[in-house]
């Protein structure tokens, strides 16, 4: 077996390991409510989340993957080793933040690991002075902007939906509301999993 094939196999195994870690690091959020409220058993909830995460690649396309693949760093410095180093960096960060109980994004860890590996390779080849030139600013603007926009947007939308829910169901019996909300949790978990599959999982 030649070295190139071994490297491809190792990279694929490490990528699958990253995906597995991404699953218990990030995707668990989508099923936390349906498990804690006993709408679904943990095993069934994992199957529910896995199905919608997988389906998202076919329903929502691969625009995020294309941005990460082509829009973040100069592809002239990207090799199998850069990809592998980026994956290992992201895995390390995900495991550390999981251990410390810190809520962080696996996709941002992957982008950082990938960029860091590309900068390091550029520095080795061309020196540190020009190493940051491999970063493509256009791809980073949206990513960095939404690190700040997403939590604020989530807060505003969450607040709006909570107020709307109180107003819509203000005259309903608690038992009837509970019945409806248990069913709606399946929909929200599916939508969250679709969103995760269409964004982070890519």
Secondary structure as UniProt FT lines:
FT   HELIX           3..25
FT   HELIX           27..31
FT   HELIX           32..36
FT   TURN            37..38
FT   HELIX           42..59
FT   HELIX           63..70
FT   HELIX           75..77
FT   HELIX           80..100
FT   HELIX           106..126
FT   HELIX           128..134
FT   HELIX           137..168
FT   TURN            169..171
FT   HELIX           174..198
FT   TURN            199..200
//
